[in-house]
Amino acid sequence: MEMFKTAWDFFQNQVLGMKWLNSLIGSALEACGLDTTGRIGGSVQFFIYDIIKIMVLLGVLILIISYIQSYFPPERTKKY
């Protein structure tokens, strides 16, 4: 049972929480010479991370909605 909890925690943090993206952006900013532990560096890291995360989540949401709507065309739903 502990193995499933560990696997779920990994999936929740790394895939759904996109912690890997935050680490990647932090490494890129540090390579550019920006201190990510300071106020400005942390703000820039959060801003870039949040923009990318929101765009990915909106893209997935639009994909799911358009997939569902393809099975329910307006002509068919007007009958009901």
mmCIF file as gemmi writes it, N, C-alpha and C atoms, coordinates in Angstrom:
data_model
loop_
_atom_site.group_PDB
_atom_site.id
_atom_site.type_symbol
_atom_site.label_atom_id
_atom_site.label_alt_id
_atom_site.label_comp_id
_atom_site.label_asym_id
_atom_site.label_entity_id
_atom_site.label_seq_id
_atom_site.pdbx_PDB_ins_code
_atom_site.Cartn_x
_atom_site.Cartn_y
_atom_site.Cartn_z
_atom_site.occupancy
_atom_site.B_iso_or_equiv
_atom_site.pdbx_formal_charge
_atom_site.auth_seq_id
_atom_site.auth_asym_id
_atom_site.pdbx_PDB_model_num
ATOM 1 N N . MET Axp A 1 ? 0.816 -1.188 0 1 0 ? 1 A 1
ATOM 2 C CA . MET Axp A 1 ? 0 0 0 1 0 ? 1 A 1
ATOM 3 C C . MET Axp A 1 ? 0.864 1.258 0 1 0 ? 1 A 1
ATOM 4 N N . GLU Axp A 2 ? 1.995 1.17 0.653 1 0 ? 2 A 1
ATOM 5 C CA . GLU Axp A 2 ? 2.914 2.317 0.707 1 0 ? 2 A 1
ATOM 6 C C . GLU Axp A 2 ? 3.458 2.646 -0.683 1 0 ? 2 A 1
ATOM 7 N N . MET Axp A 3 ? 3.61 1.631 -1.515 1 0 ? 3 A 1
ATOM 8 C CA . MET Axp A 3 ? 4.114 1.848 -2.874 1 0 ? 3 A 1
ATOM 9 C C . MET Axp A 3 ? 3.118 2.673 -3.687 1 0 ? 3 A 1
ATOM 10 N N . PHE Axp A 4 ? 1.823 2.394 -3.537 1 0 ? 4 A 1
ATOM 11 C CA . PHE Axp A 4 ? 0.805 3.149 -4.254 1 0 ? 4 A 1
ATOM 12 C C . PHE Axp A 4 ? 0.751 4.598 -3.785 1 0 ? 4 A 1
ATOM 13 N N . LYS Axp A 5 ? 0.919 4.818 -2.489 1 0 ? 5 A 1
ATOM 14 C CA . LYS Axp A 5 ? 0.929 6.173 -1.95 1 0 ? 5 A 1
ATOM 15 C C . LYS Axp A 5 ? 2.133 6.943 -2.473 1 0 ? 5 A 1
ATOM 16 N N . THR Axp A 6 ? 3.276 6.295 -2.537 1 0 ? 6 A 1
ATOM 17 C CA . THR Axp A 6 ? 4.479 6.937 -3.068 1 0 ? 6 A 1
ATOM 18 C C . THR Axp A 6 ? 4.317 7.253 -4.549 1 0 ? 6 A 1
ATOM 19 N N . ALA Axp A 7 ? 3.742 6.332 -5.295 1 0 ? 7 A 1
ATOM 20 C CA . ALA Axp A 7 ? 3.516 6.564 -6.724 1 0 ? 7 A 1
ATOM 21 C C . ALA Axp A 7 ? 2.512 7.689 -6.93 1 0 ? 7 A 1
ATOM 22 N N . TRP Axp A 8 ? 1.445 7.73 -6.127 1 0 ? 8 A 1
ATOM 23 C CA . TRP Axp A 8 ? 0.444 8.793 -6.258 1 0 ? 8 A 1
ATOM 24 C C . TRP Axp A 8 ? 1.038 10.155 -5.882 1 0 ? 8 A 1
ATOM 25 N N . ASP Axp A 9 ? 1.85 10.188 -4.823 1 0 ? 9 A 1
ATOM 26 C CA . ASP Axp A 9 ? 2.487 11.442 -4.427 1 0 ? 9 A 1
ATOM 27 C C . ASP Axp A 9 ? 3.405 11.953 -5.529 1 0 ? 9 A 1
ATOM 28 N N . PHE Axp A 10 ? 4.161 11.045 -6.147 1 0 ? 10 A 1
ATOM 29 C CA . PHE Axp A 10 ? 5.035 11.44 -7.246 1 0 ? 10 A 1
ATOM 30 C C . PHE Axp A 10 ? 4.21 11.989 -8.415 1 0 ? 10 A 1
ATOM 31 N N . PHE Axp A 11 ? 3.142 11.295 -8.786 1 0 ? 11 A 1
ATOM 32 C CA . PHE Axp A 11 ? 2.29 11.738 -9.893 1 0 ? 11 A 1
ATOM 33 C C . PHE Axp A 11 ? 1.653 13.089 -9.586 1 0 ? 11 A 1
ATOM 34 N N . GLN Axp A 12 ? 1.176 13.243 -8.364 1 0 ? 12 A 1
ATOM 35 C CA . GLN Axp A 12 ? 0.513 14.486 -7.989 1 0 ? 12 A 1
ATOM 36 C C . GLN Axp A 12 ? 1.489 15.662 -7.969 1 0 ? 12 A 1
ATOM 37 N N . ASN Axp A 13 ? 2.675 15.461 -7.449 1 0 ? 13 A 1
ATOM 38 C CA . ASN Axp A 13 ? 3.636 16.56 -7.35 1 0 ? 13 A 1
ATOM 39 C C . ASN Axp A 13 ? 4.332 16.86 -8.668 1 0 ? 13 A 1
ATOM 40 N N . GLN Axp A 14 ? 4.807 15.838 -9.343 1 0 ? 14 A 1
ATOM 41 C CA . GLN Axp A 14 ? 5.632 16.064 -10.531 1 0 ? 14 A 1
ATOM 42 C C . GLN Axp A 14 ? 4.816 16.278 -11.796 1 0 ? 14 A 1
ATOM 43 N N . VAL Axp A 15 ? 3.74 15.53 -11.957 1 0 ? 15 A 1
ATOM 44 C CA . VAL Axp A 15 ? 2.961 15.637 -13.196 1 0 ? 15 A 1
ATOM 45 C C . VAL Axp A 15 ? 1.88 16.703 -13.057 1 0 ? 15 A 1
ATOM 46 N N . LEU Axp A 16 ? 1.01 16.562 -12.075 1 0 ? 16 A 1
ATOM 47 C CA . LEU Axp A 16 ? -0.082 17.514 -11.918 1 0 ? 16 A 1
ATOM 48 C C . LEU Axp A 16 ? 0.396 18.85 -11.356 1 0 ? 16 A 1
ATOM 49 N N . GLY Axp A 17 ? 1.338 18.816 -10.438 1 0 ? 17 A 1
ATOM 50 C CA . GLY Axp A 17 ? 1.85 20.046 -9.844 1 0 ? 17 A 1
ATOM 51 C C . GLY Axp A 17 ? 2.937 20.725 -10.657 1 0 ? 17 A 1
ATOM 52 N N . MET Axp A 18 ? 3.462 20.031 -11.648 1 0 ? 18 A 1
ATOM 53 C CA . MET Axp A 18 ? 4.501 20.534 -12.548 1 0 ? 18 A 1
ATOM 54 C C . MET Axp A 18 ? 5.727 21.056 -11.794 1 0 ? 18 A 1
ATOM 55 N N . LYS Axp A 19 ? 6.162 20.331 -10.774 1 0 ? 19 A 1
ATOM 56 C CA . LYS Axp A 19 ? 7.361 20.717 -10.026 1 0 ? 19 A 1
ATOM 57 C C . LYS Axp A 19 ? 8.599 20.652 -10.903 1 0 ? 19 A 1
ATOM 58 N N . TRP Axp A 20 ? 8.602 19.738 -11.873 1 0 ? 20 A 1
ATOM 59 C CA . TRP Axp A 20 ? 9.735 19.627 -12.782 1 0 ? 20 A 1
ATOM 60 C C . TRP Axp A 20 ? 9.889 20.902 -13.599 1 0 ? 20 A 1
ATOM 61 N N . LEU Axp A 21 ? 8.781 21.52 -13.963 1 0 ? 21 A 1
ATOM 62 C CA . LEU Axp A 21 ? 8.825 22.76 -14.733 1 0 ? 21 A 1
ATOM 63 C C . LEU Axp A 21 ? 9.388 23.897 -13.899 1 0 ? 21 A 1
ATOM 64 N N . ASN Axp A 22 ? 8.997 23.951 -12.629 1 0 ? 22 A 1
ATOM 65 C CA . ASN Axp A 22 ? 9.513 24.976 -11.732 1 0 ? 22 A 1
ATOM 66 C C . ASN Axp A 22 ? 11.022 24.825 -11.555 1 0 ? 22 A 1
ATOM 67 N N . SER Axp A 23 ? 11.494 23.596 -11.415 1 0 ? 23 A 1
ATOM 68 C CA . SER Axp A 23 ? 12.934 23.35 -11.285 1 0 ? 23 A 1
ATOM 69 C C . SER Axp A 23 ? 13.673 23.715 -12.561 1 0 ? 23 A 1
ATOM 70 N N . LEU Axp A 24 ? 13.086 23.385 -13.699 1 0 ? 24 A 1
ATOM 71 C CA . LEU Axp A 24 ? 13.703 23.698 -14.985 1 0 ? 24 A 1
ATOM 72 C C . LEU Axp A 24 ? 13.825 25.207 -15.192 1 0 ? 24 A 1
ATOM 73 N N . ILE Axp A 25 ? 12.781 25.942 -14.878 1 0 ? 25 A 1
ATOM 74 C CA . ILE Axp A 25 ? 12.81 27.402 -15.021 1 0 ? 25 A 1
ATOM 75 C C . ILE Axp A 25 ? 13.807 28.005 -14.04 1 0 ? 25 A 1
ATOM 76 N N . GLY Axp A 26 ? 13.842 27.491 -12.814 1 0 ? 26 A 1
ATOM 77 C CA . GLY Axp A 26 ? 14.822 27.968 -11.833 1 0 ? 26 A 1
ATOM 78 C C . GLY Axp A 26 ? 16.245 27.745 -12.291 1 0 ? 26 A 1
ATOM 79 N N . SER Axp A 27 ? 16.514 26.585 -12.877 1 0 ? 27 A 1
ATOM 80 C CA . SER Axp A 27 ? 17.864 26.306 -13.38 1 0 ? 27 A 1
ATOM 81 C C . SER Axp A 27 ? 18.226 27.218 -14.549 1 0 ? 27 A 1
ATOM 82 N N . ALA Axp A 28 ? 17.256 27.473 -15.426 1 0 ? 28 A 1
ATOM 83 C CA . ALA Axp A 28 ? 17.506 28.361 -16.566 1 0 ? 28 A 1
ATOM 84 C C . ALA Axp A 28 ? 17.77 29.788 -16.109 1 0 ? 28 A 1
ATOM 85 N N . LEU Axp A 29 ? 17.021 30.251 -15.12 1 0 ? 29 A 1
ATOM 86 C CA . LEU Axp A 29 ? 17.238 31.607 -14.618 1 0 ? 29 A 1
ATOM 87 C C . LEU Axp A 29 ? 18.575 31.735 -13.893 1 0 ? 29 A 1
ATOM 88 N N . GLU Axp A 30 ? 18.955 30.701 -13.157 1 0 ? 30 A 1
ATOM 89 C CA . GLU Axp A 30 ? 20.261 30.72 -12.492 1 0 ? 30 A 1
ATOM 90 C C . GLU Axp A 30 ? 21.395 30.68 -13.499 1 0 ? 30 A 1
ATOM 91 N N . ALA Axp A 31 ? 21.183 29.976 -14.618 1 0 ? 31 A 1
ATOM 92 C CA . ALA Axp A 31 ? 22.201 29.952 -15.671 1 0 ? 31 A 1
ATOM 93 C C . ALA Axp A 31 ? 22.342 31.323 -16.329 1 0 ? 31 A 1
ATOM 94 N N . CYS Axp A 32 ? 21.267 32.098 -16.307 1 0 ? 32 A 1
ATOM 95 C CA . CYS Axp A 32 ? 21.316 33.465 -16.852 1 0 ? 32 A 1
ATOM 96 C C . CYS Axp A 32 ? 21.894 34.453 -15.849 1 0 ? 32 A 1
ATOM 97 N N . GLY Axp A 33 ? 22.156 34.011 -14.633 1 0 ? 33 A 1
ATOM 98 C CA . GLY Axp A 33 ? 22.765 34.867 -13.627 1 0 ? 33 A 1
ATOM 99 C C . GLY Axp A 33 ? 21.784 35.527 -12.681 1 0 ? 33 A 1
ATOM 100 N N . LEU Axp A 34 ? 20.544 35.084 -12.658 1 0 ? 34 A 1
ATOM 101 C CA . LEU Axp A 34 ? 19.53 35.663 -11.782 1 0 ? 34 A 1
ATOM 102 C C . LEU Axp A 34 ? 19.4 34.807 -10.529 1 0 ? 34 A 1
ATOM 103 N N . ASP Axp A 35 ? 19.448 35.438 -9.365 1 0 ? 35 A 1
ATOM 104 C CA . ASP Axp A 35 ? 19.323 34.728 -8.095 1 0 ? 35 A 1
ATOM 105 C C . ASP Axp A 35 ? 17.853 34.441 -7.821 1 0 ? 35 A 1
ATOM 106 N N . THR Axp A 36 ? 17.456 33.185 -7.861 1 0 ? 36 A 1
ATOM 107 C CA . THR Axp A 36 ? 16.047 32.819 -7.689 1 0 ? 36 A 1
ATOM 108 C C . THR Axp A 36 ? 15.625 32.782 -6.227 1 0 ? 36 A 1
ATOM 109 N N . THR Axp A 37 ? 16.566 32.926 -5.295 1 0 ? 37 A 1
ATOM 110 C CA . THR Axp A 37 ? 16.203 32.958 -3.884 1 0 ? 37 A 1
ATOM 111 C C . THR Axp A 37 ? 15.848 34.371 -3.441 1 0 ? 37 A 1
ATOM 112 N N . GLY Axp A 38 ? 16.179 35.366 -4.241 1 0 ? 38 A 1
ATOM 113 C CA . GLY Axp A 38 ? 15.826 36.749 -3.919 1 0 ? 38 A 1
ATOM 114 C C . GLY Axp A 38 ? 14.401 37.072 -4.332 1 0 ? 38 A 1
ATOM 115 N N . ARG Axp A 39 ? 14.007 38.302 -4.029 1 0 ? 39 A 1
ATOM 116 C CA . ARG Axp A 39 ? 12.631 38.707 -4.325 1 0 ? 39 A 1
ATOM 117 C C . ARG Axp A 39 ? 12.386 38.83 -5.822 1 0 ? 39 A 1
ATOM 118 N N . ILE Axp A 40 ? 13.289 39.474 -6.521 1 0 ? 40 A 1
ATOM 119 C CA . ILE Axp A 40 ? 13.086 39.69 -7.958 1 0 ? 40 A 1
ATOM 120 C C . ILE Axp A 40 ? 13.217 38.376 -8.72 1 0 ? 40 A 1
ATOM 121 N N . GLY Axp A 41 ? 14.229 37.597 -8.43 1 0 ? 41 A 1
ATOM 122 C CA . GLY Axp A 41 ? 14.429 36.329 -9.11 1 0 ? 41 A 1
ATOM 123 C C . GLY Axp A 41 ? 13.295 35.351 -8.851 1 0 ? 41 A 1
ATOM 124 N N . GLY Axp A 42 ? 12.839 35.299 -7.598 1 0 ? 42 A 1
ATOM 125 C CA . GLY Axp A 42 ? 11.715 34.433 -7.265 1 0 ? 42 A 1
ATOM 126 C C . GLY Axp A 42 ? 10.433 34.869 -7.95 1 0 ? 42 A 1
ATOM 127 N N . SER Axp A 43 ? 10.253 36.178 -8.061 1 0 ? 43 A 1
ATOM 128 C CA . SER Axp A 43 ? 9.057 36.693 -8.741 1 0 ? 43 A 1
ATOM 129 C C . SER Axp A 43 ? 9.08 36.371 -10.223 1 0 ? 43 A 1
ATOM 130 N N . VAL Axp A 44 ? 10.246 36.53 -10.848 1 0 ? 44 A 1
ATOM 131 C CA . VAL Axp A 44 ? 10.367 36.22 -12.273 1 0 ? 44 A 1
ATOM 132 C C . VAL Axp A 44 ? 10.148 34.726 -12.502 1 0 ? 44 A 1
ATOM 133 N N . GLN Axp A 45 ? 10.725 33.899 -11.63 1 0 ? 45 A 1
ATOM 134 C CA . GLN Axp A 45 ? 10.546 32.453 -11.754 1 0 ? 45 A 1
ATOM 135 C C . GLN Axp A 45 ? 9.076 32.078 -11.61 1 0 ? 45 A 1
ATOM 136 N N . PHE Axp A 46 ? 8.404 32.618 -10.613 1 0 ? 46 A 1
ATOM 137 C CA . PHE Axp A 46 ? 6.993 32.316 -10.417 1 0 ? 46 A 1
ATOM 138 C C . PHE Axp A 46 ? 6.152 32.803 -11.584 1 0 ? 46 A 1
ATOM 139 N N . PHE Axp A 47 ? 6.444 34.002 -12.109 1 0 ? 47 A 1
ATOM 140 C CA . PHE Axp A 47 ? 5.679 34.563 -13.213 1 0 ? 47 A 1
ATOM 141 C C . PHE Axp A 47 ? 5.794 33.685 -14.459 1 0 ? 47 A 1
ATOM 142 N N . ILE Axp A 48 ? 7.001 33.293 -14.81 1 0 ? 48 A 1
ATOM 143 C CA . ILE Axp A 48 ? 7.201 32.448 -16.001 1 0 ? 48 A 1
ATOM 144 C C . ILE Axp A 48 ? 6.565 31.08 -15.795 1 0 ? 48 A 1
ATOM 145 N N . TYR Axp A 49 ? 6.781 30.507 -14.623 1 0 ? 49 A 1
ATOM 146 C CA . TYR Axp A 49 ? 6.206 29.19 -14.303 1 0 ? 49 A 1
ATOM 147 C C . TYR Axp A 49 ? 4.689 29.232 -14.368 1 0 ? 49 A 1
ATOM 148 N N . ASP Axp A 50 ? 4.091 30.259 -13.797 1 0 ? 50 A 1
ATOM 149 C CA . ASP Axp A 50 ? 2.639 30.349 -13.746 1 0 ? 50 A 1
ATOM 150 C C . ASP Axp A 50 ? 2.043 30.575 -15.135 1 0 ? 50 A 1
ATOM 151 N N . ILE Axp A 51 ? 2.686 31.384 -15.963 1 0 ? 51 A 1
ATOM 152 C CA . ILE Axp A 51 ? 2.188 31.602 -17.323 1 0 ? 51 A 1
ATOM 153 C C . ILE Axp A 51 ? 2.184 30.293 -18.108 1 0 ? 51 A 1
ATOM 154 N N . ILE Axp A 52 ? 3.278 29.557 -18.056 1 0 ? 52 A 1
ATOM 155 C CA . ILE Axp A 52 ? 3.375 28.295 -18.798 1 0 ? 52 A 1
ATOM 156 C C . ILE Axp A 52 ? 2.355 27.29 -18.264 1 0 ? 52 A 1
ATOM 157 N N . LYS Axp A 53 ? 2.226 27.202 -16.933 1 0 ? 53 A 1
ATOM 158 C CA . LYS Axp A 53 ? 1.297 26.246 -16.329 1 0 ? 53 A 1
ATOM 159 C C . LYS Axp A 53 ? -0.146 26.571 -16.707 1 0 ? 53 A 1
ATOM 160 N N . ILE Axp A 54 ? -0.523 27.826 -16.665 1 0 ? 54 A 1
ATOM 161 C CA . ILE Axp A 54 ? -1.891 28.205 -17.005 1 0 ? 54 A 1
ATOM 162 C C . ILE Axp A 54 ? -2.171 27.933 -18.477 1 0 ? 54 A 1
ATOM 163 N N . MET Axp A 55 ? -1.214 28.217 -19.357 1 0 ? 55 A 1
ATOM 164 C CA . MET Axp A 55 ? -1.419 27.968 -20.782 1 0 ? 55 A 1
ATOM 165 C C . MET Axp A 55 ? -1.583 26.47 -21.067 1 0 ? 55 A 1
ATOM 166 N N . VAL Axp A 56 ? -0.804 25.641 -20.401 1 0 ? 56 A 1
ATOM 167 C CA . VAL Axp A 56 ? -0.924 24.187 -20.587 1 0 ? 56 A 1
ATOM 168 C C . VAL Axp A 56 ? -2.273 23.7 -20.072 1 0 ? 56 A 1
ATOM 169 N N . LEU Axp A 57 ? -2.669 24.161 -18.902 1 0 ? 57 A 1
ATOM 170 C CA . LEU Axp A 57 ? -3.948 23.726 -18.344 1 0 ? 57 A 1
ATOM 171 C C . LEU Axp A 57 ? -5.12 24.218 -19.191 1 0 ? 57 A 1
ATOM 172 N N . LEU Axp A 58 ? -5.063 25.442 -19.698 1 0 ? 58 A 1
ATOM 173 C CA . LEU Axp A 58 ? -6.119 25.926 -20.581 1 0 ? 58 A 1
ATOM 174 C C . LEU Axp A 58 ? -6.164 25.134 -21.884 1 0 ? 58 A 1
ATOM 175 N N . GLY Axp A 59 ? -4.994 24.791 -22.415 1 0 ? 59 A 1
ATOM 176 C CA . GLY Axp A 59 ? -4.953 23.984 -23.633 1 0 ? 59 A 1
ATOM 177 C C . GLY Axp A 59 ? -5.579 22.622 -23.438 1 0 ? 59 A 1
ATOM 178 N N . VAL Axp A 60 ? -5.28 21.983 -22.312 1 0 ? 60 A 1
ATOM 179 C CA . VAL Axp A 60 ? -5.876 20.674 -22.01 1 0 ? 60 A 1
ATOM 180 C C . VAL Axp A 60 ? -7.38 20.804 -21.825 1 0 ? 60 A 1
ATOM 181 N N . LEU Axp A 61 ? -7.822 21.84 -21.138 1 0 ? 61 A 1
ATOM 182 C CA . LEU Axp A 61 ? -9.237 22.062 -20.931 1 0 ? 61 A 1
ATOM 183 C C . LEU Axp A 61 ? -9.973 22.296 -22.251 1 0 ? 61 A 1
ATOM 184 N N . ILE Axp A 62 ? -9.398 23.094 -23.131 1 0 ? 62 A 1
ATOM 185 C CA . ILE Axp A 62 ? -10.009 23.342 -24.441 1 0 ? 62 A 1
ATOM 186 C C . ILE Axp A 62 ? -10.051 22.067 -25.262 1 0 ? 62 A 1
ATOM 187 N N . LEU Axp A 63 ? -9.001 21.263 -25.194 1 0 ? 63 A 1
ATOM 188 C CA . LEU Axp A 63 ? -8.969 19.999 -25.922 1 0 ? 63 A 1
ATOM 189 C C . LEU Axp A 63 ? -10.067 19.065 -25.433 1 0 ? 63 A 1
ATOM 190 N N . ILE Axp A 64 ? -10.226 18.963 -24.127 1 0 ? 64 A 1
ATOM 191 C CA . ILE Axp A 64 ? -11.257 18.08 -23.574 1 0 ? 64 A 1
ATOM 192 C C . ILE Axp A 64 ? -12.652 18.575 -23.944 1 0 ? 64 A 1
ATOM 193 N N . ILE Axp A 65 ? -12.887 19.876 -23.825 1 0 ? 65 A 1
ATOM 194 C CA . ILE Axp A 65 ? -14.207 20.424 -24.144 1 0 ? 65 A 1
ATOM 195 C C . ILE Axp A 65 ? -14.533 20.24 -25.617 1 0 ? 65 A 1
ATOM 196 N N . SER Axp A 66 ? -13.571 20.496 -26.503 1 0 ? 66 A 1
ATOM 197 C CA . SER Axp A 66 ? -13.843 20.327 -27.934 1 0 ? 66 A 1
ATOM 198 C C . SER Axp A 66 ? -14.059 18.861 -28.292 1 0 ? 66 A 1
ATOM 199 N N . TYR Axp A 67 ? -13.381 17.952 -27.602 1 0 ? 67 A 1
ATOM 200 C CA . TYR Axp A 67 ? -13.578 16.527 -27.832 1 0 ? 67 A 1
ATOM 201 C C . TYR Axp A 67 ? -14.988 16.11 -27.411 1 0 ? 67 A 1
ATOM 202 N N . ILE Axp A 68 ? -15.438 16.608 -26.268 1 0 ? 68 A 1
ATOM 203 C CA . ILE Axp A 68 ? -16.79 16.289 -25.802 1 0 ? 68 A 1
ATOM 204 C C . ILE Axp A 68 ? -17.831 16.89 -26.731 1 0 ? 68 A 1
ATOM 205 N N . GLN Axp A 69 ? -17.618 18.132 -27.168 1 0 ? 69 A 1
ATOM 206 C CA . GLN Axp A 69 ? -18.588 18.789 -28.042 1 0 ? 69 A 1
ATOM 207 C C . GLN Axp A 69 ? -18.663 18.133 -29.415 1 0 ? 69 A 1
ATOM 208 N N . SER Axp A 70 ? -17.627 17.437 -29.835 1 0 ? 70 A 1
ATOM 209 C CA . SER Axp A 70 ? -17.685 16.767 -31.129 1 0 ? 70 A 1
ATOM 210 C C . SER Axp A 70 ? -18.688 15.606 -31.117 1 0 ? 70 A 1
ATOM 211 N N . TYR Axp A 71 ? -18.968 15.07 -29.937 1 0 ? 71 A 1
ATOM 212 C CA . TYR Axp A 71 ? -19.961 14.002 -29.83 1 0 ? 71 A 1
ATOM 213 C C . TYR Axp A 71 ? -21.373 14.526 -29.634 1 0 ? 71 A 1
ATOM 214 N N . PHE Axp A 72 ? -21.518 15.798 -29.321 1 0 ? 72 A 1
ATOM 215 C CA . PHE Axp A 72 ? -22.829 16.404 -29.115 1 0 ? 72 A 1
ATOM 216 C C . PHE Axp A 72 ? -22.96 17.641 -30 1 0 ? 72 A 1
ATOM 217 N N . PRO Axp A 73 ? -23.188 17.466 -31.304 1 0 ? 73 A 1
ATOM 218 C CA . PRO Axp A 73 ? -23.338 18.634 -32.182 1 0 ? 73 A 1
ATOM 219 C C . PRO Axp A 73 ? -24.612 19.406 -31.831 1 0 ? 73 A 1
ATOM 220 N N . PRO Axp A 74 ? -24.66 20.703 -32.173 1 0 ? 74 A 1
ATOM 221 C CA . PRO Axp A 74 ? -25.827 21.521 -31.801 1 0 ? 74 A 1
ATOM 222 C C . PRO Axp A 74 ? -27.14 20.997 -32.375 1 0 ? 74 A 1
ATOM 223 N N . GLU Axp A 75 ? -27.123 20.434 -33.58 1 0 ? 75 A 1
ATOM 224 C CA . GLU Axp A 75 ? -28.347 19.924 -34.182 1 0 ? 75 A 1
ATOM 225 C C . GLU Axp A 75 ? -28.958 18.803 -33.348 1 0 ? 75 A 1
ATOM 226 N N . ARG Axp A 76 ? -28.077 17.971 -32.808 1 0 ? 76 A 1
ATOM 227 C CA . ARG Axp A 76 ? -28.538 16.832 -32.016 1 0 ? 76 A 1
ATOM 228 C C . ARG Axp A 76 ? -29.053 17.273 -30.652 1 0 ? 76 A 1
ATOM 229 N N . THR Axp A 77 ? -28.424 18.284 -30.075 1 0 ? 77 A 1
ATOM 230 C CA . THR Axp A 77 ? -28.859 18.711 -28.748 1 0 ? 77 A 1
ATOM 231 C C . THR Axp A 77 ? -30.124 19.548 -28.813 1 0 ? 77 A 1
ATOM 232 N N . LYS Axp A 78 ? -30.416 20.171 -29.968 1 0 ? 78 A 1
ATOM 233 C CA . LYS Axp A 78 ? -31.646 20.94 -30.097 1 0 ? 78 A 1
ATOM 234 C C . LYS Axp A 78 ? -32.878 20.041 -30.08 1 0 ? 78 A 1
ATOM 235 N N . LYS Axp A 79 ? -32.706 18.803 -30.485 1 0 ? 79 A 1
ATOM 236 C CA . LYS Axp A 79 ? -33.828 17.851 -30.477 1 0 ? 79 A 1
ATOM 237 C C . LYS Axp A 79 ? -34.294 17.569 -29.058 1 0 ? 79 A 1
ATOM 238 N N . TYR Axp A 80 ? -33.354 17.605 -28.114 1 0 ? 80 A 1
ATOM 239 C CA . TYR Axp A 80 ? -33.696 17.292 -26.728 1 0 ? 80 A 1
ATOM 240 C C . TYR Axp A 80 ? -34.196 18.528 -26.063 1 0 ? 80 A 1
